[in-house]
Amino acid sequence: MRYDRKHIVAIDYQQFSPADNLEDAWSTIQTLVTYSYDAHQRLIEAKNAAGEAER
């Protein structure tokens, strides 16, 4: 999951490959969903991997 402050902005499908540190070990394969918020921090859109959005 990716966050911007306290809000979830995306959910990613990630793959683990051994590396020297955890940050390098995880790579994003695909973003499954993204979320957008307005200036008042209200959820205004959810978009799936196919680009289909709900507002």
PyMOL Python script that loads the backbone (N, CA, C, O; Angstrom):
from pymol import cmd

cmd.read_pdbstr("""\
ATOM      1  N   MET A   1       0.847  -1.174   0.000  1.00  0.00           N
ATOM      2  CA  MET A   1       0.000   0.000   0.000  1.00  0.00           C
ATOM      3  C   MET A   1       0.890   1.233   0.000  1.00  0.00           C
ATOM      4  O   MET A   1       1.949   1.269   0.627  1.00  0.00           O
ATOM      5  N   ARG A   2       0.427   2.230  -0.719  1.00  0.00           N
ATOM      6  CA  ARG A   2       1.120   3.518  -0.718  1.00  0.00           C
ATOM      7  C   ARG A   2       0.226   4.538  -0.022  1.00  0.00           C
ATOM      8  O   ARG A   2      -0.988   4.573  -0.222  1.00  0.00           O
ATOM      9  N   TYR A   3       0.856   5.355   0.791  1.00  0.00           N
ATOM     10  CA  TYR A   3       0.135   6.362   1.565  1.00  0.00           C
ATOM     11  C   TYR A   3       0.627   7.759   1.221  1.00  0.00           C
ATOM     12  O   TYR A   3       1.786   7.947   0.850  1.00  0.00           O
ATOM     13  N   ASP A   4      -0.256   8.731   1.346  1.00  0.00           N
ATOM     14  CA  ASP A   4       0.091  10.143   1.354  1.00  0.00           C
ATOM     15  C   ASP A   4      -0.494  10.674   2.650  1.00  0.00           C
ATOM     16  O   ASP A   4      -1.706  10.844   2.782  1.00  0.00           O
ATOM     17  N   ARG A   5       0.377  10.928   3.587  1.00  0.00           N
ATOM     18  CA  ARG A   5      -0.008  11.242   4.955  1.00  0.00           C
ATOM     19  C   ARG A   5      -0.831  10.084   5.517  1.00  0.00           C
ATOM     20  O   ARG A   5      -0.304   8.978   5.638  1.00  0.00           O
ATOM     21  N   LYS A   6      -2.086  10.292   5.860  1.00  0.00           N
ATOM     22  CA  LYS A   6      -2.883   9.208   6.453  1.00  0.00           C
ATOM     23  C   LYS A   6      -3.800   8.515   5.450  1.00  0.00           C
ATOM     24  O   LYS A   6      -4.549   7.610   5.818  1.00  0.00           O
ATOM     25  N   HIS A   7      -3.746   8.932   4.187  1.00  0.00           N
ATOM     26  CA  HIS A   7      -4.645   8.368   3.179  1.00  0.00           C
ATOM     27  C   HIS A   7      -3.939   7.333   2.311  1.00  0.00           C
ATOM     28  O   HIS A   7      -2.790   7.524   1.913  1.00  0.00           O
ATOM     29  N   ILE A   8      -4.632   6.242   2.022  1.00  0.00           N
ATOM     30  CA  ILE A   8      -4.131   5.264   1.063  1.00  0.00           C
ATOM     31  C   ILE A   8      -4.325   5.857  -0.328  1.00  0.00           C
ATOM     32  O   ILE A   8      -5.432   6.268  -0.679  1.00  0.00           O
ATOM     33  N   VAL A   9      -3.260   5.905  -1.120  1.00  0.00           N
ATOM     34  CA  VAL A   9      -3.372   6.445  -2.476  1.00  0.00           C
ATOM     35  C   VAL A   9      -3.243   5.368  -3.545  1.00  0.00           C
ATOM     36  O   VAL A   9      -3.609   5.594  -4.699  1.00  0.00           O
ATOM     37  N   ALA A  10      -2.722   4.188  -3.172  1.00  0.00           N
ATOM     38  CA  ALA A  10      -2.613   3.106  -4.151  1.00  0.00           C
ATOM     39  C   ALA A  10      -2.382   1.775  -3.448  1.00  0.00           C
ATOM     40  O   ALA A  10      -1.845   1.709  -2.342  1.00  0.00           O
ATOM     41  N   ILE A  11      -2.804   0.729  -4.128  1.00  0.00           N
ATOM     42  CA  ILE A  11      -2.514  -0.635  -3.691  1.00  0.00           C
ATOM     43  C   ILE A  11      -1.777  -1.304  -4.840  1.00  0.00           C
ATOM     44  O   ILE A  11      -2.275  -1.377  -5.963  1.00  0.00           O
ATOM     45  N   ASP A  12      -0.577  -1.790  -4.533  1.00  0.00           N
ATOM     46  CA  ASP A  12       0.288  -2.381  -5.547  1.00  0.00           C
ATOM     47  C   ASP A  12       0.455  -3.872  -5.319  1.00  0.00           C
ATOM     48  O   ASP A  12       0.443  -4.352  -4.186  1.00  0.00           O
ATOM     49  N   TYR A  13       0.613  -4.596  -6.426  1.00  0.00           N
ATOM     50  CA  TYR A  13       1.001  -6.002  -6.370  1.00  0.00           C
ATOM     51  C   TYR A  13       2.519  -6.001  -6.448  1.00  0.00           C
ATOM     52  O   TYR A  13       3.088  -5.538  -7.437  1.00  0.00           O
ATOM     53  N   GLN A  14       3.180  -6.512  -5.419  1.00  0.00           N
ATOM     54  CA  GLN A  14       4.633  -6.480  -5.358  1.00  0.00           C
ATOM     55  C   GLN A  14       5.221  -7.879  -5.287  1.00  0.00           C
ATOM     56  O   GLN A  14       4.577  -8.832  -4.850  1.00  0.00           O
ATOM     57  N   GLN A  15       6.470  -7.966  -5.734  1.00  0.00           N
ATOM     58  CA  GLN A  15       7.194  -9.233  -5.727  1.00  0.00           C
ATOM     59  C   GLN A  15       8.473  -9.060  -4.916  1.00  0.00           C
ATOM     60  O   GLN A  15       9.156  -8.040  -5.017  1.00  0.00           O
ATOM     61  N   PHE A  16       8.787 -10.073  -4.110  1.00  0.00           N
ATOM     62  CA  PHE A  16       9.994 -10.055  -3.287  1.00  0.00           C
ATOM     63  C   PHE A  16      11.107 -10.819  -3.987  1.00  0.00           C
ATOM     64  O   PHE A  16      10.916 -11.952  -4.428  1.00  0.00           O
ATOM     65  N   SER A  17      12.266 -10.191  -4.084  1.00  0.00           N
ATOM     66  CA  SER A  17      13.473 -10.842  -4.587  1.00  0.00           C
ATOM     67  C   SER A  17      14.592 -10.515  -3.610  1.00  0.00           C
ATOM     68  O   SER A  17      14.775  -9.345  -3.275  1.00  0.00           O
ATOM     69  N   PRO A  18      15.342 -11.496  -3.144  1.00  0.00           N
ATOM     70  CA  PRO A  18      16.406 -11.227  -2.172  1.00  0.00           C
ATOM     71  C   PRO A  18      17.337 -10.105  -2.647  1.00  0.00           C
ATOM     72  O   PRO A  18      17.749 -10.061  -3.806  1.00  0.00           O
ATOM     73  N   ALA A  19      17.651  -9.206  -1.720  1.00  0.00           N
ATOM     74  CA  ALA A  19      18.532  -8.074  -2.013  1.00  0.00           C
ATOM     75  C   ALA A  19      19.250  -7.677  -0.732  1.00  0.00           C
ATOM     76  O   ALA A  19      19.009  -8.246   0.332  1.00  0.00           O
ATOM     77  N   ASP A  20      20.135  -6.694  -0.849  1.00  0.00           N
ATOM     78  CA  ASP A  20      20.919  -6.246   0.303  1.00  0.00           C
ATOM     79  C   ASP A  20      20.070  -5.555   1.362  1.00  0.00           C
ATOM     80  O   ASP A  20      20.420  -5.577   2.542  1.00  0.00           O
ATOM     81  N   ASN A  21      18.950  -4.938   0.955  1.00  0.00           N
ATOM     82  CA  ASN A  21      18.071  -4.290   1.932  1.00  0.00           C
ATOM     83  C   ASN A  21      16.616  -4.487   1.503  1.00  0.00           C
ATOM     84  O   ASN A  21      16.336  -4.829   0.354  1.00  0.00           O
ATOM     85  N   LEU A  22      15.703  -4.266   2.440  1.00  0.00           N
ATOM     86  CA  LEU A  22      14.281  -4.510   2.162  1.00  0.00           C
ATOM     87  C   LEU A  22      13.717  -3.594   1.088  1.00  0.00           C
ATOM     88  O   LEU A  22      12.857  -4.003   0.308  1.00  0.00           O
ATOM     89  N   GLU A  23      14.194  -2.359   1.044  1.00  0.00           N
ATOM     90  CA  GLU A  23      13.678  -1.420   0.047  1.00  0.00           C
ATOM     91  C   GLU A  23      13.960  -1.917  -1.374  1.00  0.00           C
ATOM     92  O   GLU A  23      13.110  -1.790  -2.255  1.00  0.00           O
ATOM     93  N   ASP A  24      15.136  -2.473  -1.594  1.00  0.00           N
ATOM     94  CA  ASP A  24      15.491  -2.990  -2.914  1.00  0.00           C
ATOM     95  C   ASP A  24      14.884  -4.364  -3.180  1.00  0.00           C
ATOM     96  O   ASP A  24      14.800  -4.788  -4.332  1.00  0.00           O
ATOM     97  N   ALA A  25      14.465  -5.056  -2.138  1.00  0.00           N
ATOM     98  CA  ALA A  25      13.946  -6.419  -2.289  1.00  0.00           C
ATOM     99  C   ALA A  25      12.534  -6.451  -2.873  1.00  0.00           C
ATOM    100  O   ALA A  25      12.163  -7.427  -3.525  1.00  0.00           O
ATOM    101  N   TRP A  26      11.754  -5.414  -2.653  1.00  0.00           N
ATOM    102  CA  TRP A  26      10.372  -5.394  -3.140  1.00  0.00           C
ATOM    103  C   TRP A  26      10.281  -4.560  -4.411  1.00  0.00           C
ATOM    104  O   TRP A  26      10.761  -3.427  -4.453  1.00  0.00           O
ATOM    105  N   SER A  27       9.668  -5.121  -5.442  1.00  0.00           N
ATOM    106  CA  SER A  27       9.444  -4.370  -6.678  1.00  0.00           C
ATOM    107  C   SER A  27       7.959  -4.448  -7.040  1.00  0.00           C
ATOM    108  O   SER A  27       7.319  -5.490  -6.894  1.00  0.00           O
ATOM    109  N   THR A  28       7.438  -3.334  -7.510  1.00  0.00           N
ATOM    110  CA  THR A  28       6.030  -3.270  -7.895  1.00  0.00           C
ATOM    111  C   THR A  28       5.850  -3.895  -9.272  1.00  0.00           C
ATOM    112  O   THR A  28       6.497  -3.496 -10.240  1.00  0.00           O
ATOM    113  N   ILE A  29       4.970  -4.869  -9.341  1.00  0.00           N
ATOM    114  CA  ILE A  29       4.648  -5.533 -10.598  1.00  0.00           C
ATOM    115  C   ILE A  29       3.505  -4.798 -11.296  1.00  0.00           C
ATOM    116  O   ILE A  29       3.538  -4.582 -12.507  1.00  0.00           O
ATOM    117  N   GLN A  30       2.494  -4.417 -10.511  1.00  0.00           N
ATOM    118  CA  GLN A  30       1.323  -3.747 -11.080  1.00  0.00           C
ATOM    119  C   GLN A  30       0.618  -2.962  -9.990  1.00  0.00           C
ATOM    120  O   GLN A  30       0.519  -3.417  -8.850  1.00  0.00           O
ATOM    121  N   THR A  31       0.130  -1.786 -10.340  1.00  0.00           N
ATOM    122  CA  THR A  31      -0.733  -1.030  -9.442  1.00  0.00           C
ATOM    123  C   THR A  31      -2.155  -1.527  -9.665  1.00  0.00           C
ATOM    124  O   THR A  31      -2.678  -1.461 -10.777  1.00  0.00           O
ATOM    125  N   LEU A  32      -2.775  -2.026  -8.600  1.00  0.00           N
ATOM    126  CA  LEU A  32      -4.108  -2.617  -8.700  1.00  0.00           C
ATOM    127  C   LEU A  32      -5.218  -1.583  -8.621  1.00  0.00           C
ATOM    128  O   LEU A  32      -6.229  -1.699  -9.314  1.00  0.00           O
ATOM    129  N   VAL A  33      -5.034  -0.571  -7.778  1.00  0.00           N
ATOM    130  CA  VAL A  33      -6.053   0.467  -7.618  1.00  0.00           C
ATOM    131  C   VAL A  33      -5.375   1.744  -7.132  1.00  0.00           C
ATOM    132  O   VAL A  33      -4.408   1.696  -6.372  1.00  0.00           O
ATOM    133  N   THR A  34      -5.898   2.892  -7.582  1.00  0.00           N
ATOM    134  CA  THR A  34      -5.430   4.180  -7.081  1.00  0.00           C
ATOM    135  C   THR A  34      -6.630   4.959  -6.547  1.00  0.00           C
ATOM    136  O   THR A  34      -7.757   4.797  -7.016  1.00  0.00           O
ATOM    137  N   TYR A  35      -6.363   5.795  -5.570  1.00  0.00           N
ATOM    138  CA  TYR A  35      -7.402   6.605  -4.943  1.00  0.00           C
ATOM    139  C   TYR A  35      -7.018   8.075  -5.044  1.00  0.00           C
ATOM    140  O   TYR A  35      -5.853   8.434  -4.875  1.00  0.00           O
ATOM    141  N   SER A  36      -8.008   8.925  -5.320  1.00  0.00           N
ATOM    142  CA  SER A  36      -7.794  10.369  -5.398  1.00  0.00           C
ATOM    143  C   SER A  36      -8.679  11.060  -4.372  1.00  0.00           C
ATOM    144  O   SER A  36      -9.784  10.611  -4.070  1.00  0.00           O
ATOM    145  N   TYR A  37      -8.163  12.165  -3.846  1.00  0.00           N
ATOM    146  CA  TYR A  37      -8.855  12.916  -2.802  1.00  0.00           C
ATOM    147  C   TYR A  37      -8.951  14.379  -3.208  1.00  0.00           C
ATOM    148  O   TYR A  37      -8.109  14.877  -3.953  1.00  0.00           O
ATOM    149  N   ASP A  38      -9.985  15.071  -2.714  1.00  0.00           N
ATOM    150  CA  ASP A  38     -10.124  16.492  -2.995  1.00  0.00           C
ATOM    151  C   ASP A  38      -9.340  17.308  -1.966  1.00  0.00           C
ATOM    152  O   ASP A  38      -8.654  16.751  -1.109  1.00  0.00           O
ATOM    153  N   ALA A  39      -9.453  18.629  -2.064  1.00  0.00           N
ATOM    154  CA  ALA A  39      -8.710  19.528  -1.174  1.00  0.00           C
ATOM    155  C   ALA A  39      -9.118  19.377   0.290  1.00  0.00           C
ATOM    156  O   ALA A  39      -8.366  19.753   1.190  1.00  0.00           O
ATOM    157  N   HIS A  40     -10.312  18.825   0.527  1.00  0.00           N
ATOM    158  CA  HIS A  40     -10.793  18.607   1.893  1.00  0.00           C
ATOM    159  C   HIS A  40     -10.509  17.184   2.369  1.00  0.00           C
ATOM    160  O   HIS A  40     -11.052  16.740   3.381  1.00  0.00           O
ATOM    161  N   GLN A  41      -9.658  16.478   1.637  1.00  0.00           N
ATOM    162  CA  GLN A  41      -9.223  15.117   1.968  1.00  0.00           C
ATOM    163  C   GLN A  41     -10.364  14.099   1.953  1.00  0.00           C
ATOM    164  O   GLN A  41     -10.355  13.126   2.707  1.00  0.00           O
ATOM    165  N   ARG A  42     -11.344  14.342   1.082  1.00  0.00           N
ATOM    166  CA  ARG A  42     -12.436  13.385   0.891  1.00  0.00           C
ATOM    167  C   ARG A  42     -12.135  12.545  -0.344  1.00  0.00           C
ATOM    168  O   ARG A  42     -11.650  13.056  -1.353  1.00  0.00           O
ATOM    169  N   LEU A  43     -12.424  11.266  -0.252  1.00  0.00           N
ATOM    170  CA  LEU A  43     -12.219  10.375  -1.386  1.00  0.00           C
ATOM    171  C   LEU A  43     -13.136  10.792  -2.528  1.00  0.00           C
ATOM    172  O   LEU A  43     -14.349  10.897  -2.344  1.00  0.00           O
ATOM    173  N   ILE A  44     -12.563  11.031  -3.710  1.00  0.00           N
ATOM    174  CA  ILE A  44     -13.382  11.449  -4.850  1.00  0.00           C
ATOM    175  C   ILE A  44     -13.328  10.459  -6.010  1.00  0.00           C
ATOM    176  O   ILE A  44     -14.189  10.492  -6.889  1.00  0.00           O
ATOM    177  N   GLU A  45     -12.319   9.570  -6.023  1.00  0.00           N
ATOM    178  CA  GLU A  45     -12.230   8.626  -7.129  1.00  0.00           C
ATOM    179  C   GLU A  45     -11.416   7.398  -6.734  1.00  0.00           C
ATOM    180  O   GLU A  45     -10.425   7.488  -6.009  1.00  0.00           O
ATOM    181  N   ALA A  46     -11.862   6.258  -7.230  1.00  0.00           N
ATOM    182  CA  ALA A  46     -11.104   5.009  -7.132  1.00  0.00           C
ATOM    183  C   ALA A  46     -10.985   4.473  -8.550  1.00  0.00           C
ATOM    184  O   ALA A  46     -11.984   4.338  -9.257  1.00  0.00           O
ATOM    185  N   LYS A  47      -9.752   4.166  -8.963  1.00  0.00           N
ATOM    186  CA  LYS A  47      -9.515   3.699 -10.335  1.00  0.00           C
ATOM    187  C   LYS A  47      -8.789   2.368 -10.298  1.00  0.00           C
ATOM    188  O   LYS A  47      -7.779   2.223  -9.609  1.00  0.00           O
ATOM    189  N   ASN A  48      -9.309   1.382 -11.047  1.00  0.00           N
ATOM    190  CA  ASN A  48      -8.692   0.057 -11.054  1.00  0.00           C
ATOM    191  C   ASN A  48      -7.592  -0.029 -12.110  1.00  0.00           C
ATOM    192  O   ASN A  48      -7.335   0.935 -12.832  1.00  0.00           O
ATOM    193  N   ALA A  49      -6.944  -1.194 -12.192  1.00  0.00           N
ATOM    194  CA  ALA A  49      -5.814  -1.390 -13.098  1.00  0.00           C
ATOM    195  C   ALA A  49      -6.211  -1.259 -14.567  1.00  0.00           C
ATOM    196  O   ALA A  49      -5.365  -0.958 -15.409  1.00  0.00           O
ATOM    197  N   ALA A  50      -7.470  -1.477 -14.880  1.00  0.00           N
ATOM    198  CA  ALA A  50      -7.955  -1.349 -16.258  1.00  0.00           C
ATOM    199  C   ALA A  50      -8.283   0.097 -16.620  1.00  0.00           C
ATOM    200  O   ALA A  50      -8.643   0.385 -17.762  1.00  0.00           O
ATOM    201  N   GLY A  51      -8.161   1.009 -15.653  1.00  0.00           N
ATOM    202  CA  GLY A  51      -8.456   2.411 -15.890  1.00  0.00           C
ATOM    203  C   GLY A  51      -9.907   2.781 -15.668  1.00  0.00           C
ATOM    204  O   GLY A  51     -10.303   3.916 -15.934  1.00  0.00           O
ATOM    205  N   GLU A  52     -10.705   1.843 -15.186  1.00  0.00           N
ATOM    206  CA  GLU A  52     -12.117   2.116 -14.902  1.00  0.00           C
ATOM    207  C   GLU A  52     -12.215   2.835 -13.561  1.00  0.00           C
ATOM    208  O   GLU A  52     -11.601   2.421 -12.579  1.00  0.00           O
ATOM    209  N   ALA A  53     -12.986   3.905 -13.529  1.00  0.00           N
ATOM    210  CA  ALA A  53     -13.058   4.733 -12.330  1.00  0.00           C
ATOM    211  C   ALA A  53     -14.475   4.822 -11.780  1.00  0.00           C
ATOM    212  O   ALA A  53     -15.456   4.785 -12.523  1.00  0.00           O
ATOM    213  N   GLU A  54     -14.552   4.939 -10.483  1.00  0.00           N
ATOM    214  CA  GLU A  54     -15.801   5.236  -9.769  1.00  0.00           C
ATOM    215  C   GLU A  54     -15.601   6.582  -9.102  1.00  0.00           C
ATOM    216  O   GLU A  54     -14.585   6.819  -8.449  1.00  0.00           O
ATOM    217  N   ARG A  55     -16.573   7.460  -9.271  1.00  0.00           N
ATOM    218  CA  ARG A  55     -16.496   8.792  -8.659  1.00  0.00           C
ATOM    219  C   ARG A  55     -17.679   9.003  -7.755  1.00  0.00           C
ATOM    220  O   ARG A  55     -17.806  10.062  -7.141  1.00  0.00           O
TER     221      ARG A  55
END
""", "prot")
cmd.dss("prot")
cmd.show_as("cartoon", "prot")
cmd.util.cbc("prot")
cmd.orient("prot")
